[in-house]
Amino acid sequence: MDKGEQLCEAARNGDGDKVKALIDSGAEVSYFDSDGLTPLMHAAKLGHANVVKILLEDGAPWNALSPSNLSAGDFAMDSGHQEAFEVLLNAGIQAELILGTMARTAKKNGDSTGDYLDDRVSFSEDKLMDSNSKAVMMAWEKPLMEAHAKAVCSGGGHILNIGFGMGLVDTAIQQYAPVTHTIVEAHPEVYKRMLQTGWGKKGNVKIIFGRWQDVLSELESYDVLLTLFIMPQLSCEITHTLPANSEVLKHLLICLLAWFIIKACIFFDTYGEYYEDLREFHQHLPKLLKPGGIYSFFNGLCGGNAFFHVVYCHLVSLELENLGYSTQLIPLPVKNCLGEDVWEGVRQKYWHLDTYYLPVCQPLQDSE
Ligand SMILES: C[S@@+](CC[C@H](N)C(=O)[O-])C[C@H]1O[C@@H](n2cnc3c(N)ncnc32)[C@H](O)[C@@H]1O
């Protein structure tokens, strides 16, 4: 038996000493056996957390996939081996944190949406497609978008949505009659369609055409403008009852009202961007989201693999926590709205999981 096979056997047996000895004698930790499984997958499948640790410390890839697209973490998770699962989860988070830092150091200055935004898109009743037949947005997400709208609209009257797509979330947001509803959309054809379908004529809607990266300054000043111009009007009814010379009191009242009433809530769902772009958007949240505000985003992170999805749910929650936000992940079953026929004509199935975890983020001081 060659060393790779011996390593798989020792991993299956949970024999840590043998695993170490084999690695020291040159056995390959990233060996795939004839079934396409690695020693780490064998150890995880049988819940040998000690061996999982040894293999990871010696460089075994936490994210290698079996022929059926399962990672060691999926095997541990599916078999209910909590300790092995947690070891793998931490390894995944650490590795992705380091990878993210490296990506930022090597900072790609190119914009990820560049190509998509220059290409044609096509609209049909149940989907919006890019020029490569990849789905930009699909109608099966309607219940998810409605749940996102409910989450952000319960937080306040000023809603900002990044990415119009099929307008599913915006249609749902309109049901809550927000005071203002700002939509940022970067694709010229999607923007054109928004205007054709009357979104430019809705009283409370403001459309900002452009990439969110390029219009951020408008969004930040938009928030300030609300405080300066809308609040005095809203508070006028109250302040006119005050004595004429109580200007200071009026301003104090306005500031107080602004603090309590203006809660800018935000939803983010773009296309053709990467985790790094979402992460970059999160760096701007402190300037965009007021106390009491709620933030949510389309959580399609690694929607092709259950374990990778868990890793990214943890990663994004951790990174948001470092920025001062708590994240609650609300499970929504999606199995019923997702038959295989939904994907007909779509080049890449972007969601494979049975449960969608809807993120609801709030400033930490609000959730305490
Ligand atoms: C997945 S769709 C949004 C779907 C939407 N939530 C809905 O309910 O229909 C993504 C949208 O974001 C737009 N988009 C992509 N990159 C963008 C960017 N950098 N800034 C603003 N919009 C962007 C795309 O053109 C597309 O319309």
The ligand as an ORCA input file, in Angstrom:
! r2SCAN-3c Opt
* xyz 0 1
  C     -29.126     40.453     -8.263
  S     -29.688     41.919     -9.012
  C     -30.639     42.687     -7.748
  C     -31.955     42.035     -7.604
  C     -32.911     42.807     -6.736
  N     -32.583     42.663     -5.349
  C     -34.338     42.367     -6.965
  O     -35.051     42.194     -5.977
  O     -34.753     42.187     -8.111
  C     -28.230     42.886     -9.004
  C     -28.384     44.273     -9.591
  O     -27.257     45.051     -9.192
  C     -26.806     45.814    -10.286
  N     -25.392     46.121    -10.052
  C     -24.312     45.355    -10.305
  N     -23.200     45.947     -9.874
  C     -23.568     47.127     -9.332
  C     -22.860     48.178     -8.710
  N     -21.542     48.130     -8.558
  N     -23.549     49.240     -8.271
  C     -24.901     49.300     -8.399
  N     -25.627     48.324     -8.990
  C     -24.978     47.242     -9.443
  C     -27.069     44.926    -11.463
  O     -27.126     45.636    -12.684
  C     -28.407     44.300    -11.112
  O     -29.472     45.057    -11.579
*
